[in-house]
Amino acid sequence: MKIRIAIVDDLIEDRSSLSELIRQISEESVIDTFPSADDFLKTYMPDKYDLVFLDICMDEINGVQLATKLRKTDPHLLIVFQTTSREYAFDTFPLHPFDYLMKPCRMDEVEGVIEEAIRVLSAGDPEIRITAVRATYNVPLRSIIAIVSQGHNVDIFLNNNQSLTSTETFKSVSEKLGDDIRFLQINRGVIINMDYALSPAQDEMKMKDGSSYPIRINGRTAVLSAFSQYMISRLDHR
């Protein structure tokens, strides 16, 4: 499978080394390299790349700052952070990194990232069928930010700044999610997609689209624990 890859690193030796490792692993992949975040952003467009390797420690705009910009327009981009120290790992959790590599990168670790990326990209994303007020829609799970019960209806908030009002019950919609670990019920009648969550703040969960949802008082510890475990699992998926 051909993967579109970008490497953003201000050290030419590290850019060249990683690029060469990837070429040995996946000859079909297209690789673009950039010496700075500014250079990358000059040509970047959403969905241009499948996988991006970002050096955390760069001048002016660092890897974490660049990833924050990318997440606003490309929430499902696979981002791999590179660094010489794991002290920055917790700073990257809210950005939902695909992986975290220590420099200098080893062949087996890079190969693991590429293989897992191919698996994820090949798998696609499931859809659920939602009955709305005037029509029925097939909704990709990855596009759902939150599901909220509103009286006899259910509002489904999507990542394109739109929403659907379903005439189904909250239970019916929630059961369609199956055992997808991205979705977490944080309150009665409120389910969030943790891929769009920033972090818990006091008694609410803040989301990347600017919305926030209340966390239940009874069971709050379990909600926060589930959220933390999901963040950790994103770094330990292999």
C-alpha positions, -999 to +999 in steps of 0.1 A: +000+000+000+013+035-009+013+058+021+017+096+018+043+106+044+057+139+056+088+143+079+092+176+097+126+179+114+151+207+116+180+183+116+190+172+081+207+141+094+176+129+112+153+137+082+176+118+059+180+088+082+143+084+088+135+089+052+160+062+042+146+037+068+110+043+055+121+037+019+137+004+028+105-006+046+079+007+021+093+014-014+059+025-027+054+053-001+057+089-011+079+109+013+082+146+016+107+162+040+106+196+056+132+215+077+107+235+097+070+237+105+067+269+085+080+252+054+055+223+059+026+247+064+033+265+032+022+235+011+000+216+036-037+209+029-060+186+049-059+150+037-026+156+018-008+131+040-017+099+057+012+099+082+034+127+096+065+124+116+071+155+138+102+164+157+090+178+190+120+201+196+122+226+167+128+263+167+099+288+163+070+264+159+078+231+176+062+197+169+035+200+196+024+234+183+024+222+147+003+191+157-022+214+174-026+234+142-030+201+122-056+187+145-079+216+139-084+207+102-072+171+100-084+153+132-076+118+119-041+124+105-017+098+119+009+118+138+041+103+151+062+124+175+100+121+176+122+132+204+153+124+224+134+124+257+101+110+269+096+139+292+074+155+265+051+125+262+023+138+284+022+171+265+013+152+234-016+131+249-044+157+241-032+156+204-039+118+202-006+108+186-004+076+166+030+068+181+060+082+198+096+074+187+128+080+204+158+093+185+178+078+169+150+058+153+156+020+150+146+000+120+123-023+139+104+006+156+099+025+123+088-008+106+062-013+134+048+022+128+046+017+091+030-017+093+004-005+119-003+026+097-010+004+067-033-018+088-053+013+101-055+030+068-066-002+050-093-010+076-114+021+068-140+031+093-174+016+101-207+035+097-239+035+116-274+040+101-292+069+117-329+077+113-333+114+114-364+136+112-368+136+074-343+110+062-320+081+070-282+086+069-251+064+070-228+082+094-191+072+097-181+067+133-150+088+129-171+119+120-191+118+153-180+142+180-208+136+206-242+120+210-266+138+233-301+129+244-325+158+240-359+148+253-375+123+229-348+129+203-310+124+201-286+151+187-255+137+169-228+164+165-204+159+136-169+171+127-181+192+098-199+217+121-232+201+114-255+179+135-283+154+130-314+151+151-324+114+153-359+102+162-343+070+177-338+065+214-305+073+230-302+036+239-308+026+203-281+049+189-256+040+217-260+003+210-251+009+173-216+020+185-209-015+196-177-019+215-158+009+197-134+021+224-134+057+210-168+063+226-172+070+263-205+078+281-196+106+305-231+114+318-266+102+315-275+108+279-241+120+268-215+100+248-183+116+235-158+105+209-125+107+228-106+113+195-121+148+197-117+154+234-090+178+247-090+171+284-113+170+315-116+204+331-132+203+366-167+188+360-168+189+322-150+175+291-138+201+267-138+192+230-118+203+200-147+220+184-151+243+214-181+225+229-180+209+264-201+183+281-208+177+318-192+147+335-214+128+359-206+133+396-212+097+406-187+077+387-165+107+377-134+088+388-142+059+364-148+083+335-115+101+341-097+067+344-112+055+312-102+086+294-066+084+307-064+048+297-075+056+262-049+083+259-022+059+270-035+032+247-030+055+217+007+055+225+008+018+232-012+004+203+015-018+189 
